[in-house]
Amino acid sequence: MGYAPQAQIDHDALRHNLQRVRDTAPDSRVWSVIKADAYGHGVERVATALQESDGFAVARLDEGLKLRKAAFKQPILIMGGCYTSDEWVQAVRNEFDVVVHQERQVTLLESLPLDTGSINVWLKVETGMHRLGIPSEHLTDLADRLTAHPRVRRINLMTHLANADDRSDSFTYSQIARFESHKTDRFTHGSIANSAGVLGFQATHRDWVRPGIMLYGVSPFSDTSAEELGLRPVMTFRSRVIAVQQCRRDDPVGYGGTYNCPQDMPIAVVAVGYGDGYPRHAEEGTPVLVAGRRLPLVGRVSMDMITVDARDYPEVQAGDSVVLWGRGLPVEEVAKSAGTIGYELLCSVTSRVEFLDLNRRDTKGI
């Protein structure tokens, strides 16, 4: 690799993590969630690696259209639903499954011309998340309207878990009970589980599960590592040391001189910054792997560079490889030091970073 940052995407890890879903929820079909450009990994490359999924789930219509344009034939679920008549027409034409979470979406569907075609609908019932979802008292009425609708092939039922990332929180069981109170023969399939549900709550394993973050090798739990869950990191964000400064005691480092060297010491300068997606607010001490050695970040993160305390590796030199997160350094750990979550870091890698595919079996959609 050169001296610019790279994001290596391991296709074998994606396939392994999908198998972990199947091993954990063997009786469920899998919507692989690849919204937000597959959590920053590249939607077409991830869809290519995960073609054994039963279907793909995205947030918005345009994300589904991109997959169809790239010739992916799998079922695609539009989790955010359709908000205009034109979006409903496109959803029908592209054979998308569509989530309905408010009455207005049903009204728009009812207004379409009779020759538009038919579609599978997922009614999303509110069970405690209070974000998107149909209130319990309106569910039966909307289900009746959809049942009578000539363009609706199947009506399914889903909900979304609010606190499943905390396995000690009983609220998830309350959500399951509320979901169960609405499960009737009118609904063909049901879906509750996200990644945390898949791994932490077997009772959420219904006809379909919707894993997201676990597919990318990240734990949905704060108290359990991805490795402990049998997951493999998919993205390894890498760069190189571009310079080494032999600093003296009390020398300030970086913008604002926020770090002062406590003794004579080497400072390694790494070619990565917030312009590449490294978190600007990463705290002093955030771990970085330099030539396989764990070293702490010091000073402010700048647009193109970070600085690292290399006292534990005095032989450091320009050209040494650096892992910012990924193999050997979980993204969750880096995220915690930056006061955020792994999801955000993965989604924040910018377009100037080169993406490299590892263990790719074919080139469809890449």
Protein Blocks (a to p, Z undefined) as FASTA:
>chain_A
ZZbdcddddfklmmmmmmmmmmmmmmbccdddfehhigonopklmmmmmmmpgbdcdfbf
klmmmmmmnopabdcddfkbpabfklmmmmmmnopacddfbfklmmmmmmpcfklopcdd
dddddfhlopadcdfklmmmmmmmmmmpmkbmbdcdddddfklmpmkbmklmmmmmmmmm
mmcfklmbdcfbdfklmmmmmklmcfbdcdfklmnopafbfkbcfklnopacfbdcdddd
fbdcdddehiaedehilaccfbdcddddddddfknopafklcehiacdeehiacddedjd
dfkbccddfklmmmgcehiacdfbdehiafklmmmmnopafklmmmmpcfkbccddehia
bfghZZ
